[in-house]
Structure formats: C-alpha cells, structure tokens
C-alpha cells in the first residue's frame, strides 16, 4: 500500500464525512471550500450541482497546495441541489425561506442533484451527477409549523434533511438516499476506486477485527 494516495475532502460537512466513514473511508485532510453558491442566470439544477462540486474541489486543492500539503492527493468535492422543476430551492437560512420551501415541496415531487468531482494529482478530473426523485406527502399546517419550530431546516438545501425529521414526509424515493443526504456512496466509491484509491482496504480490516 506504499502508493496509496491521500484523500482530501473539500467539505466541513459532518454528514459527508460520516457517509465516507460508513464505507470505511477516512480522509487524511478536511479542507472546507467556501464558494459563492449563487446560480448563474438561467442555470439548470444539474449544471449548478456539477459546477459547484468542481469549484469546491478546485478551491480545496488550491488551499491545500498553498498550505504545503496535498500535492499527491485525490480531492473529492460534492454539492447538493434541490429543485422543483427548473426552480432551484435555496439552502434555507431564514424561517421565511424554509416556509416557502415546505410549501413548494408539500404534496409534490421534486429532484435532488448531487454533483461529484474527483481531482487527481496528475490534473485529471472525474465527474458525476446523481439524480434522485422524491415525493413529499401533503403537509398540514400543524406539521409545517412544528417542523419550522425544530430549526432542522437551517442551512439545508431545500429546507430539509432527509435523515432527520423530514424523513417522515417522504412518500417515495427513487435513486440514491445517501445522495440526498449529501454524498452518493455507490458513485463516490466507484470514482475513487477508478483512480486507485483502496476503497475496500478497510473493509478487510473491519472483517478481521469483528472475527469474521
């Protein structure tokens, strides 16, 4: 394993880190990439998710190299966008934004796009966008008020986190559950393995540790 590349996760999200840990991956470095997430004029949700994943990965790579590390590392960037039709929902920062998101999502289908970008030490870029379709139940006023009071919506794309209270609103999901949380695990593992990252190495260690 001497040639094992380091991994930089271009995020400070505890959800994305927990998802990587779930499949036995522990990034050597966490490099938050704070970028302007404002959609460009007329930009479609899928395009926005990929552009922001690219931008986060590139930003983290530049920060790491400027700080003197990461020259031989893979960099993983991701971004999640929630959309109703062509309308991109915000990462709710106020009660008003969260309330508007809930009204738009109530009783309707929507799509969640998560863009992935892996940058290699040689300068190659691997990309993927994962789309998941979700339908919410029709929410009563009482449900909306209680959810807004929970403040779970704060900073979440579309004003909700499927792994939290809002999981009780989901009637149907077609696609990647982990992608909605923030990192589609199948596609992430495939991209990293394709660039020589030993995705399965810790699985063997875990099986030995558990006595399997």
N, C-alpha and C positions, 0 to 999 in steps of 0.2 A: 504493500500500500504506500510505498515511498512517493509515488507520483500523484497521490490523492490531492485534488485541488481544494483549496479553501472555498468556503461559500459565504458570500455577503448577502444578507437580506436587506433590501432597500426599504425598510419599514421599521416603525416603532410599535406596530400594532401587536398587542398581546394575542389577538385572535390568530393572526397569520403565523406567529411563532408557535403557538400551541398546535396549530394544524400541522406544521412541519414536524414538530416533536411527535405528533401522533403516528407518523410513518417513520419514526426513528432517525430523523434528520435534525441535527443541532448545528445551526450556522456558527461559523467561527466569529463573525462580526455582524452586529446590527448597526446599520448606518441609515438613520431616518433621512428621507428625502422630501423636504417640504417644498412643494411646487405649486404654481398657480393652476388650480383645477377648473378655472372658468372655461366653459365650452366656447369654441370658436363659432362665429356666425354660421348658422346652418349646419353645424357639425352633428352627425348622427351618433347615437349612443355607442354603437360598436366601435366606430372610429375613435371616439373620445376615450373609451376604455383602453384601447391599444396605445394611443398616443401618450396617455398619462403613465401607463406601465413603462413605456420606452423612456419617457422623461425622468421618471423616478430612478430607473436603473442607471441611466447615464449620469444623473446627478450624484447618486451614491458612489458610483465608480470614480467620478472626479474627486469627490470629497475624500474617499479612501486613499487614492493615489497622492493627493495633495498632502495628506497626513502621513505619508510614508509607508503605507501598507496596501495589500490587495492587488499588487501588480500581476500576480499569478492566480488570482481568484476568479471564480464564477460569480456573477452578480445576478440576483433574482429580484425583479421588480413586478409589482402587481397593482392593479386598480380595479375597483368595482363600481359599476354604474347601474342605476335603477331607472327604468324608463317605462312610461305608459304611452304606447305608440311611439311617435318620434319625440315625445316630450321627455326631457331628461329631468329627473327629480333631484333636488339638492341634497347635500349632506346637512340635515336639519340642525340648525344652530339656535333657533328660537321656537317658542311654543306655536307661533303662528305658522312657521314653515312646516313643523311637524303635523299640525292640524290639517293643513292643506294637503300634505302627502297622504294622510289617512283617508281624507275624503276622496281623493283620486283613486286610491287603491281599493277602497271598500267595494266588495261585490264584483270586482273586475279582475281580468287577467293582466299581468304585466311581465316584463322581461328583466332579467338581471344579467349583465355582461361583465365578465371578469377578464381583463387583459393580462397576459403574462409576457414577460420579456426576460430572457437569459442572455447576458453578455459574457463572452468568453475572453480569456487573456489574449487571444490572437486577434481580437477585434470583430469576430463573427457575432451575429445577433440572431437568436431564435425567438419566434413569436407565436402566440396562440391567443385566440379569444374564445372563451367558453360561454355559451348562452344557455340560460335556464329560464323556463317559463313557470310562472307561479300564479295561482288564483287565490285571492282572499275571500273569505266569507263576507256577507254584508254586515257591516259593523253597526251596532246600535249606538245611540248617543252615550249611553252609560259605559259601554266598552271603550269608546273613544276617549271619554273624559278620564276614565280610570287609567288607560294606557298613557295618556298625556301627563297625568299626575305622577306616573312612575319615573319620568325623565329618562327612560331607557333609550329613547329616540335620539338623545343628544349626540350629534356628530356622526350619526349613522346615515348612510346613503339610503334615500327614500324614507327616512324617518323610522326605520325599524331594524331590529336584529333578529334574524330567524331563529337563532339559537337561544333566544330569550323568551320573554312573554309573548311576543308576536308570533311565535310558533303555534300558538293556539288559534291564530287567524287563518292558517293555511289549509285550504280545501284540497289543493292539488299542486304537485311539483313535478315537473318533467325536466330532467337534466341533472346538474351537479349540486347536491346540497352543500358540500364544502365550498363550492364556487360562490354560493350565495353568502356563506359566512365570510369569505374573503380570499380563499385560495383553493382552486380545484385540484384535488390531490392527484388524481389519475394523470392529468396533463402535466402537472408540475413534476411528478416523478419521472414521466417519460422524457420531458425536456432535459432534466438534469442528467438522467442516465445516458441520454444520447450524446451528452458532452463529457462523458467519462466520470461523472460523479458516482461514487459507490452507494447508490440508494439502498441496496439490500444488505450492506455490510453489517449494520447494527441489528438487523433482524436476526442474523445468525447468533450474535452475542446475546440477544434477548432470549432466544430459544434455549441456549446453553444455561443462562442464568436461571431460567424457570424450570430447568431439569427436563426439558422436552428431549 
